[in-house]
């Protein structure tokens, strides 16, 4: 039952919380080292970043307003091994604080 539930939640998050195309393309332009990967790797990165953002919330410290562009940039640059562990383990922290 748990495997089914996790697959359903993953599919639902990818469907409902997908990173918009324009925002994803902007991220790839701003960080060319991300776009230098194969098309399959870029697609997997986008999926992983979407799942990361679906489960986490970002808060700014000292008046910083975390924009969608900032959140996607952070998620896209996160270490994939760490993201997989965080997304796969609901006991991990749910919030991230970003300082200017």
Secondary structure in CASP SS format (residue, H / E / C, confidence):
PFRMAT SS
TARGET T0000
AUTHOR 0000-0000-0000
METHOD secondary structure of the structure
MODEL  1
X C 1.00
X H 1.00
X H 1.00
X H 1.00
X H 1.00
X H 1.00
X H 1.00
X H 1.00
X H 1.00
X H 1.00
X H 1.00
X H 1.00
X H 1.00
X H 1.00
X H 1.00
X H 1.00
X C 1.00
X C 1.00
X C 1.00
X C 1.00
X H 1.00
X H 1.00
X H 1.00
X H 1.00
X H 1.00
X H 1.00
X H 1.00
X H 1.00
X H 1.00
X H 1.00
X C 1.00
X H 1.00
X H 1.00
X H 1.00
X H 1.00
X C 1.00
X C 1.00
X C 1.00
X H 1.00
X H 1.00
X H 1.00
X H 1.00
X H 1.00
X H 1.00
X H 1.00
X H 1.00
X H 1.00
X H 1.00
X H 1.00
X H 1.00
X H 1.00
X H 1.00
X H 1.00
X H 1.00
X H 1.00
X C 1.00
X E 1.00
X E 1.00
X E 1.00
X E 1.00
X C 1.00
X C 1.00
X C 1.00
X C 1.00
X C 1.00
X C 1.00
X C 1.00
X H 1.00
X H 1.00
X H 1.00
X H 1.00
X H 1.00
X H 1.00
X H 1.00
X H 1.00
X H 1.00
X H 1.00
X C 1.00
X C 1.00
X H 1.00
X H 1.00
X H 1.00
X H 1.00
X H 1.00
X H 1.00
X H 1.00
X H 1.00
X H 1.00
X C 1.00
X C 1.00
X C 1.00
X C 1.00
X C 1.00
X C 1.00
X E 1.00
X E 1.00
X E 1.00
X E 1.00
X C 1.00
X C 1.00
END
